[in-house]
Amino acid sequence: MDERRKESLKKASDKICSNLKREHVRKICNYLHGADVLTQEQVTAITNITVQSEQNEVLYDIVCSGSNLVYDKFRKAIVSNQIKAKLKSEIIALLPNHALKRKGKCF
């Protein structure tokens, strides 16, 4: 993952780990499973964690250890799911797209 995305995740970590609710995590995990980022076993393991902050941290750690593609899909999962508008906008403000332009193409 490029440094700008890692920095974005560091800035967003408190907001993500302390504010995502169980239903948000379930929806995000299902989205990431459908996008081939998480296996069914990972989704089950995450959603079976009973302490919400630990559940959020495990999801956050998976995203942090992933590639730029994982970051992008995590960001899309937040945008596309039914998370409260205020929380969604706060997280997205901390997780900018960071599109890289090379030879006129956006990556």
Helices and strands as residue ranges (DSSP letters): H 3-19, H 22-34, H 40-47, H 52-64, H 68-80, H 85-94, E 101-102, E 105-106
